[in-house]
Amino acid sequence: MRTLIWGKTFVKAFKRTVKKSLLVRRQLEETLRRLENDPFAPSLATHKLKGNLAGLWACRAGYDLRIVFEFVNTENSAEESIFLLEVGTHEEVYW
């Protein structure tokens, strides 16, 4: 199991996104649990990003919801942690 680290921009975007509906909140919470357990689970469709976001990763959190993150090394863990950067619609996160 990996540790999720919530970045400041992710926290703001999460709050903004979950205001839309209870269903969106549940989808995001379930996706975060899956990401923590297995970031490459097929249902997440995790993929590397290119262009301006090269070096970052994204996964699906619903039909049009995406989470952008990066793998980071932490002193306390032998396994990489996941630093959450952004969440929102496809258009919102691929700035």
TIMI-2910 file (N, C-alpha, C, CB; in pm, 1 decimal, decimal comma, always signed):
<rs>
+----------+----------+----------+----------+----------+----------+----------+----------+----------+----------+----------+----------+------+
!      n_x !      n_y !      n_z !     ca_x !     ca_y !     ca_z !      c_x !      c_y !      c_z !     cb_x !     cb_y !     cb_z ! resn !
+----------+----------+----------+----------+----------+----------+----------+----------+----------+----------+----------+----------+------+
!    +85,0 !   -118,3 !     +0,0 !     +0,0 !     +0,0 !     +0,0 !    +89,2 !   +124,1 !     +0,0 !    -96,5 !     +0,1 !   +123,0 !  Met !
!    +57,5 !   +217,4 !    -86,2 !   +134,1 !   +341,6 !    -95,3 !    +67,2 !   +451,2 !    -12,8 !   +148,4 !   +386,1 !   -242,5 !  Arg !
!   +145,8 !   +547,5 !    +23,9 !    +94,7 !   +661,6 !    +99,3 !    +52,9 !   +770,1 !     +0,9 !   +201,3 !   +715,4 !   +200,0 !  Thr !
!    -64,6 !   +827,4 !    +23,5 !   -111,7 !   +939,6 !    -58,2 !    -75,9 !  +1069,4 !    +13,5 !   -266,5 !   +930,7 !    -84,3 !  Leu !
!    -12,7 !  +1159,1 !    -57,1 !    +22,5 !  +1290,8 !     -3,4 !    -62,1 !  +1393,4 !    -77,6 !   +177,4 !  +1321,3 !    -18,6 !  Ile !
!   -145,9 !  +1463,9 !     -3,8 !   -236,9 !  +1561,1 !    -64,8 !   -167,6 !  +1696,5 !    -76,0 !   -367,9 !  +1573,7 !    +17,7 !  Trp !
!   -140,8 !  +1740,1 !   -199,2 !    -84,6 !  +1872,4 !   -223,0 !   -190,3 !  +1980,2 !   -200,6 !    -27,9 !  +1881,9 !   -365,4 !  Gly !
!   -146,0 !  +2103,2 !   -177,3 !   -240,0 !  +2213,6 !   -151,9 !   -335,9 !  +2235,8 !   -268,5 !   -163,2 !  +2342,3 !   -123,9 !  Lys !
!   -284,7 !  +2231,6 !   -389,5 !   -372,9 !  +2253,4 !   -505,2 !   -471,5 !  +2138,8 !   -520,4 !   -290,6 !  +2269,1 !   -634,1 !  Thr !
!   -429,4 !  +2017,1 !   -483,8 !   -520,5 !  +1903,1 !   -490,2 !   -634,4 !  +1919,6 !   -390,1 !   -444,9 !  +1772,0 !   -463,5 !  Phe !
!   -601,6 !  +1963,1 !   -269,0 !   -703,7 !  +1982,5 !   -165,5 !   -808,3 !  +2083,3 !   -212,8 !   -639,0 !  +2030,3 !    -32,9 !  Val !
!   -764,0 !  +2195,7 !   -267,2 !   -856,9 !  +2297,6 !   -317,2 !   -943,6 !  +2242,9 !   -430,9 !   -779,3 !  +2421,3 !   -365,2 !  Lys !
!   -879,1 !  +2173,4 !   -523,9 !   -952,9 !  +2117,5 !   -637,5 !  -1049,4 !  +2008,5 !   -592,3 !   -855,8 !  +2061,3 !   -742,0 !  Ala !
!  -1009,5 !  +1928,4 !   -494,0 !  -1096,5 !  +1823,1 !   -441,1 !  -1222,9 !  +1884,4 !   -382,0 !  -1022,3 !  +1739,1 !   -334,4 !  Phe !
!  -1205,3 !  +1985,8 !   -298,3 !  -1320,7 !  +2052,5 !   -235,9 !  -1413,8 !  +2111,2 !   -341,9 !  -1273,3 !  +2163,9 !   -139,9 !  Lys !
!  -1354,9 !  +2174,5 !   -443,0 !  -1433,8 !  +2234,2 !   -550,7 !  -1510,3 !  +2125,9 !   -628,1 !  -1342,4 !  +2314,1 !   -646,4 !  Arg !
!  -1443,8 !  +2014,9 !   -653,5 !  -1501,8 !  +1909,0 !   -735,8 !  -1612,5 !  +1833,8 !   -662,7 !  -1393,7 !  +1811,8 !   -779,3 !  Thr !
!  -1594,4 !  +1803,4 !   -533,8 !  -1694,7 !  +1724,9 !   -461,8 !  -1821,3 !  +1804,1 !   -431,0 !  -1635,9 !  +1672,6 !   -333,5 !  Val !
!  -1814,6 !  +1935,9 !   -444,0 !  -1935,2 !  +2017,3 !   -425,0 !  -2039,5 !  +1987,8 !   -532,2 !  -1899,8 !  +2166,3 !   -426,4 !  Lys !
!  -1995,8 !  +1933,1 !   -645,2 !  -2085,6 !  +1909,2 !   -758,2 !  -2194,2 !  +1808,6 !   -724,3 !  -2007,0 !  +1860,8 !   -878,3 !  Lys !
!  -2156,5 !  +1698,7 !   -655,0 !  -2257,1 !  +1600,1 !   -617,4 !  -2198,3 !  +1495,6 !   -524,4 !  -2315,5 !  +1533,3 !   -741,4 !  Ser !
!  -2286,2 !  +1426,7 !   -455,0 !  -2245,4 !  +1319,1 !   -365,9 !  -2185,7 !  +1203,2 !   -445,6 !  -2364,5 !  +1270,6 !   -282,1 !  Leu !
!  -2239,1 !  +1179,0 !   -565,1 !  -2186,8 !  +1071,8 !   -650,7 !  -2040,6 !  +1098,9 !   -688,6 !  -2273,3 !  +1057,7 !   -778,4 !  Leu !
!  -2009,1 !  +1222,5 !   -722,3 !  -1872,1 !  +1259,4 !   -757,6 !  -1780,4 !  +1236,8 !   -637,8 !  -1865,0 !  +1407,0 !   -804,6 !  Val !
!  -1826,3 !  +1274,7 !   -519,7 !  -1746,3 !  +1254,2 !   -398,5 !  -1717,3 !  +1105,8 !   -377,9 !  -1819,0 !  +1311,8 !   -275,1 !  Arg !
!  -1818,6 !  +1022,7 !   -391,9 !  -1800,6 !   +878,4 !   -373,6 !  -1705,5 !   +820,4 !   -478,2 !  -1936,0 !   +806,6 !   -380,5 !  Arg !
!  -1718,2 !   +866,6 !   -603,1 !  -1628,8 !   +819,1 !   -708,7 !  -1483,3 !   +854,1 !   -676,1 !  -1669,1 !   +879,7 !   -844,9 !  Gln !
!  -1460,8 !   +976,5 !   -631,9 !  -1324,9 !  +1019,4 !   -599,0 !  -1268,4 !   +942,7 !   -479,7 !  -1322,8 !  +1168,8 !   -569,9 !  Leu !
!  -1349,2 !   +923,3 !   -377,5 !  -1302,5 !   +849,6 !   -260,2 !  -1266,2 !   +706,3 !   -297,0 !  -1409,2 !   +850,4 !   -150,2 !  Glu !
!  -1348,7 !   +641,4 !   -376,6 !  -1320,3 !   +504,3 !   -420,2 !  -1194,3 !   +500,3 !   -507,5 !  -1441,1 !   +446,2 !   -497,8 !  Glu !
!  -1178,9 !   +595,8 !   -595,3 !  -1060,5 !   +601,3 !   -680,6 !   -934,9 !   +620,6 !   -597,9 !  -1073,3 !   +713,4 !   -783,1 !  Thr !
!   -939,8 !   +705,1 !   -497,1 !   -823,6 !   +727,9 !   -411,1 !   -786,0 !   +600,3 !   -334,7 !   -852,1 !   +842,7 !   -312,2 !  Leu !
!   -886,0 !   +523,8 !   -290,5 !   -857,9 !   +396,2 !   -223,8 !   -788,8 !   +299,2 !   -319,8 !   -988,4 !   +333,5 !   -169,7 !  Arg !
!   -840,3 !   +291,8 !   -443,4 !   -778,6 !   +203,5 !   -543,0 !   -637,4 !   +248,9 !   -576,8 !   -863,6 !   +198,5 !   -670,5 !  Arg !
!   -618,6 !   +378,5 !   -591,1 !   -486,9 !   +434,1 !   -623,2 !   -386,3 !   +401,1 !   -513,1 !   -496,1 !   +586,9 !   -643,1 !  Leu !
!   -430,4 !   +408,6 !   -390,0 !   -345,2 !   +377,7 !   -276,1 !   -305,2 !   +229,4 !   -274,5 !   -416,7 !   +414,6 !   -145,7 !  Glu !
!   -398,9 !   +142,9 !   -307,0 !   -374,0 !     -1,6 !   -305,3 !   -297,0 !    -50,7 !   -427,0 !   -504,5 !    -75,7 !   -296,2 !  Asn !
!   -334,5 !     -2,1 !   -545,3 !   -269,3 !    -46,1 !   -669,0 !   -283,6 !    +63,3 !   -774,3 !   -330,4 !   -180,6 !   -720,3 !  Asp !
!   -183,4 !   +150,2 !   -787,1 !   -193,9 !   +262,6 !   -880,2 !   -205,3 !   +221,0 !  -1026,8 !    -75,2 !   +351,9 !   -863,8 !  Pro !
!   -178,7 !    +94,9 !  -1056,1 !   -187,5 !    +48,7 !  -1194,4 !   -303,4 !    -49,1 !  -1215,9 !    -56,7 !    -16,9 !  -1235,1 !  Phe !
!   -403,2 !    -42,7 !  -1129,0 !   -523,0 !   -125,2 !  -1147,1 !   -586,8 !    -88,6 !  -1281,0 !   -624,7 !   -105,1 !  -1028,8 !  Ala !
!   -629,5 !   -186,1 !  -1358,3 !   -685,8 !   -157,1 !  -1491,4 !   -801,0 !    -56,3 !  -1490,5 !   -733,7 !   -284,7 !  -1554,0 !  Pro !
!   -882,0 !    -57,9 !  -1386,4 !   -997,0 !    +33,4 !  -1381,8 !   -955,3 !   +180,2 !  -1371,1 !  -1086,7 !     -2,3 !  -1264,4 !  Ser !
!   -831,7 !   +206,2 !  -1328,1 !   -784,2 !   +344,0 !  -1315,6 !   -730,6 !   +401,0 !  -1446,3 !   -677,0 !   +351,3 !  -1210,6 !  Leu !
!   -693,2 !   +313,5 !  -1538,3 !   -634,7 !   +356,4 !  -1666,2 !   -519,7 !   +454,9 !  -1643,3 !   -742,7 !   +421,0 !  -1756,1 !  Ala !
!   -432,0 !   +421,1 !  -1550,7 !   -317,8 !   +506,1 !  -1517,2 !   -223,8 !   +516,5 !  -1636,4 !   -242,8 !   +451,1 !  -1394,0 !  Thr !
!   -177,9 !   +639,0 !  -1663,3 !    -89,5 !   +660,2 !  -1777,6 !     +3,7 !   +779,2 !  -1753,7 !   -171,9 !   +682,3 !  -1905,1 !  His !
!   +121,0 !   +773,3 !  -1818,8 !   +217,0 !   +883,5 !  -1812,5 !   +164,9 !   +998,8 !  -1896,9 !   +358,1 !   +838,5 !  -1861,2 !  Lys !
!   +198,3 !  +1117,5 !  -1855,4 !   +159,1 !  +1235,1 !  -1931,6 !   +276,3 !  +1284,9 !  -2015,1 !   +108,6 !  +1346,0 !  -1838,0 !  Leu !
!   +243,8 !  +1358,5 !  -2119,0 !   +344,6 !  +1411,1 !  -2211,1 !   +335,3 !  +1562,8 !  -2216,7 !   +327,1 !  +1350,7 !  -2352,3 !  Lys !
!   +423,7 !  +1622,8 !  -2293,6 !   +419,8 !  +1767,5 !  -2314,6 !   +455,4 !  +1843,9 !  -2189,3 !   +283,3 !  +1809,9 !  -2362,5 !  Gly !
!   +375,6 !  +1946,8 !  -2157,5 !   +401,3 !  +2030,9 !  -2040,7 !   +393,5 !  +1953,6 !  -1910,0 !   +303,5 !  +2145,5 !  -2037,2 !  Asn !
!   +323,1 !  +1841,1 !  -1909,8 !   +304,5 !  +1762,1 !  -1788,0 !   +391,5 !  +1636,8 !  -1786,3 !   +158,6 !  +1723,1 !  -1773,4 !  Leu !
!   +493,3 !  +1633,3 !  -1871,0 !   +583,2 !  +1517,1 !  -1877,3 !   +642,4 !  +1490,1 !  -1739,2 !   +696,7 !  +1540,3 !  -1981,5 !  Ala !
!   +649,1 !  +1363,2 !  -1703,6 !   +700,1 !  +1322,5 !  -1573,0 !   +590,2 !  +1300,5 !  -1471,2 !   +795,9 !  +1425,0 !  -1521,3 !  Gly !
!   +469,0 !  +1344,4 !  -1503,2 !   +354,7 !  +1324,6 !  -1415,0 !   +270,3 !  +1209,2 !  -1467,2 !   +270,0 !  +1453,9 !  -1403,7 !  Leu !
!   +178,2 !  +1164,9 !  -1383,9 !    +88,4 !  +1055,0 !  -1418,3 !    -55,7 !  +1101,2 !  -1399,4 !   +118,2 !   +928,9 !  -1331,6 !  Trp !
!   -148,8 !  +1031,4 !  -1462,1 !   -291,1 !  +1060,7 !  -1444,5 !   -367,7 !   +929,6 !  -1438,9 !   -344,9 !  +1151,4 !  -1559,3 !  Ala !
!   -482,1 !   +933,6 !  -1371,8 !   -571,0 !   +817,4 !  -1370,7 !   -715,1 !   +867,2 !  -1381,3 !   -550,5 !   +730,7 !  -1241,0 !  Cys !
!   -800,0 !   +776,8 !  -1420,0 !   -942,1 !   +806,5 !  -1437,1 !  -1012,7 !   +793,1 !  -1302,2 !  -1006,6 !   +712,0 !  -1543,0 !  Arg !
!  -1100,7 !   +888,6 !  -1272,2 !  -1178,2 !   +884,6 !  -1148,2 !  -1327,6 !   +891,1 !  -1177,6 !  -1137,5 !  +1000,2 !  -1055,5 !  Ala !
!  -1365,8 !   +865,5 !  -1298,8 !  -1503,6 !   +872,8 !  -1343,1 !  -1502,7 !   +902,7 !  -1491,4 !  -1583,8 !   +980,1 !  -1264,0 !  Gly !
!  -1618,1 !   +918,0 !  -1549,8 !  -1626,5 !   +938,6 !  -1694,1 !  -1537,7 !  +1052,9 !  -1741,6 !  -1769,7 !   +965,5 !  -1734,1 !  Tyr !
!  -1550,9 !  +1169,9 !  -1680,4 !  -1471,9 !  +1285,3 !  -1723,5 !  -1384,5 !  +1340,8 !  -1610,6 !  -1564,1 !  +1394,8 !  -1775,8 !  Asp !
!  -1361,3 !  +1262,8 !  -1506,2 !  -1277,6 !  +1308,1 !  -1395,7 !  -1139,7 !  +1244,8 !  -1404,7 !  -1343,1 !  +1274,8 !  -1260,7 !  Leu !
!  -1037,2 !  +1324,9 !  -1378,7 !   -900,0 !  +1277,1 !  -1380,5 !   -828,1 !  +1324,7 !  -1255,4 !   -826,5 !  +1325,2 !  -1507,3 !  Arg !
!   -732,8 !  +1243,7 !  -1210,6 !   -644,4 !  +1280,7 !  -1100,8 !   -503,1 !  +1282,9 !  -1157,2 !   -657,0 !  +1181,0 !   -978,5 !  Ile !
!   -431,6 !  +1393,1 !  -1135,4 !   -292,3 !  +1405,6 !  -1179,3 !   -204,8 !  +1391,3 !  -1055,3 !   -265,9 !  +1543,5 !  -1253,2 !  Val !
!   -100,0 !  +1310,4 !  -1066,9 !    -13,2 !  +1284,0 !   -952,9 !   +127,7 !  +1251,8 !  -1000,2 !    -68,8 !  +1169,0 !   -868,0 !  Phe !
!   +217,6 !  +1240,6 !   -902,7 !   +352,9 !  +1194,5 !   -933,8 !   +398,2 !  +1099,1 !   -824,4 !   +451,8 !  +1314,4 !   -947,6 !  Glu !
!   +486,2 !  +1008,5 !   -861,5 !   +545,9 !   +916,7 !   -766,3 !   +666,2 !   +986,8 !   -704,3 !   +586,8 !   +781,4 !   -834,5 !  Phe !
!   +675,2 !   +984,6 !   -571,5 !   +786,0 !  +1048,3 !   -501,3 !   +844,7 !   +951,3 !   -399,3 !   +739,7 !  +1178,8 !   -432,1 !  Val !
!   +972,8 !   +965,5 !   -374,3 !  +1039,0 !   +884,7 !   -271,5 !  +1030,0 !   +957,9 !   -139,2 !  +1187,8 !   +855,7 !   -308,7 !  Asn !
!  +1000,3 !   +882,6 !    -34,1 !   +997,1 !   +939,6 !   +100,6 !  +1091,8 !   +861,1 !   +189,1 !   +853,1 !   +938,5 !   +159,2 !  Thr !
!  +1143,0 !   +926,2 !   +290,1 !  +1239,2 !   +863,5 !   +380,2 !  +1178,7 !   +749,2 !   +460,3 !  +1295,7 !   +966,2 !   +474,2 !  Glu !
!  +1053,4 !   +760,7 !   +496,1 !   +990,1 !   +664,5 !   +586,5 !   +940,5 !   +538,6 !   +519,1 !   +876,8 !   +728,9 !   +655,6 !  Asn !
!   +944,9 !   +531,5 !   +388,8 !   +885,8 !   +418,2 !   +319,8 !   +980,7 !   +363,2 !   +214,2 !   +753,4 !   +458,1 !   +256,2 !  Ser !
!   +982,3 !   +231,4 !   +204,7 !  +1063,0 !   +167,4 !   +101,0 !   +993,7 !   +180,6 !    -34,3 !  +1087,9 !    +18,3 !   +134,9 !  Ala !
!   +863,0 !   +197,8 !    -30,6 !   +784,6 !   +211,1 !   -153,6 !   +760,3 !   +358,2 !   -183,1 !   +650,0 !   +135,1 !   -142,1 !  Glu !
!   +750,6 !   +392,3 !   -310,9 !   +723,1 !   +530,3 !   -348,9 !   +585,0 !   +573,8 !   -297,5 !   +731,1 !   +546,3 !   -502,4 !  Glu !
!   +574,3 !   +700,1 !   -261,8 !   +446,7 !   +758,9 !   -223,4 !   +385,8 !   +825,0 !   -346,3 !   +464,0 !   +861,6 !   -106,7 !  Ser !
!   +259,2 !   +861,0 !   -335,5 !   +189,5 !   +926,8 !   -445,1 !   +153,3 !  +1068,2 !   -401,3 !    +62,2 !   +846,9 !   -487,5 !  Ile !
!   +210,9 !  +1166,0 !   -471,0 !   +184,3 !  +1307,2 !   -442,2 !    +72,1 !  +1353,6 !   -533,9 !   +313,0 !  +1395,5 !   -461,3 !  Phe !
!    -44,4 !  +1381,7 !   -476,2 !   -162,9 !  +1422,0 !   -552,3 !   -153,2 !  +1570,0 !   -587,6 !   -292,8 !  +1393,4 !   -472,0 !  Leu !
!   -164,7 !  +1600,9 !   -716,3 !   -145,9 !  +1737,5 !   -763,4 !   -274,9 !  +1808,6 !   -803,3 !    -53,2 !  +1737,0 !   -879,0 !  Leu !
!   -362,4 !  +1738,4 !   -874,2 !   -480,7 !  +1804,3 !   -930,8 !   -591,0 !  +1702,6 !   -951,2 !   -447,0 !  +1874,4 !  -1064,3 !  Glu !
!   -714,7 !  +1749,2 !   -944,1 !   -831,1 !  +1665,6 !   -974,7 !   -934,4 !  +1755,1 !  -1042,0 !   -890,2 !  +1597,0 !   -844,6 !  Val !
!  -1002,7 !  +1698,3 !  -1137,9 !  -1107,2 !  +1773,6 !  -1207,9 !  -1141,7 !  +1708,1 !  -1339,4 !  -1063,5 !  +1917,8 !  -1231,6 !  Gly !
!  -1213,2 !  +1779,9 !  -1422,2 !  -1249,0 !  +1726,7 !  -1552,5 !  -1124,6 !  +1719,1 !  -1640,3 !  -1358,0 !  +1813,3 !  -1619,1 !  Thr !
!  -1137,0 !  +1647,6 !  -1746,7 !  -1026,4 !  +1632,0 !  -1841,0 !   -972,3 !  +1769,3 !  -1882,5 !  -1072,1 !  +1551,9 !  -1965,6 !  His !
!  -1061,6 !  +1858,6 !  -1912,7 !  -1024,0 !  +1994,3 !  -1956,5 !   -956,0 !  +2075,0 !  -1845,1 !  -1148,0 !  +2069,6 !  -2005,5 !  Glu !
!  -1001,3 !  +2056,9 !  -1720,3 !   -946,7 !  +2133,7 !  -1608,2 !   -804,3 !  +2090,7 !  -1570,6 !  -1037,6 !  +2119,4 !  -1487,4 !  Glu !
!   -776,7 !  +1961,1 !  -1574,2 !   -647,9 !  +1914,4 !  -1522,9 !   -535,2 !  +1914,8 !  -1625,3 !   -663,3 !  +1777,1 !  -1469,4 !  Val !
!   -566,3 !  +1908,1 !  -1752,1 !   -461,2 !  +1907,4 !  -1853,4 !   -435,0 !  +2049,2 !  -1901,5 !   -499,5 !  +1816,2 !  -1971,8 !  Tyr !
!   -384,3 !  +2131,5 !  -1810,0 !   -360,6 !  +2273,1 !  -1834,0 !   -250,1 !  +2291,2 !  -1930,0 !   -330,1 !  +2346,1 !  -1707,1 !  Trp !
+----------+----------+----------+----------+----------+----------+----------+----------+----------+----------+----------+----------+------+
</rs>
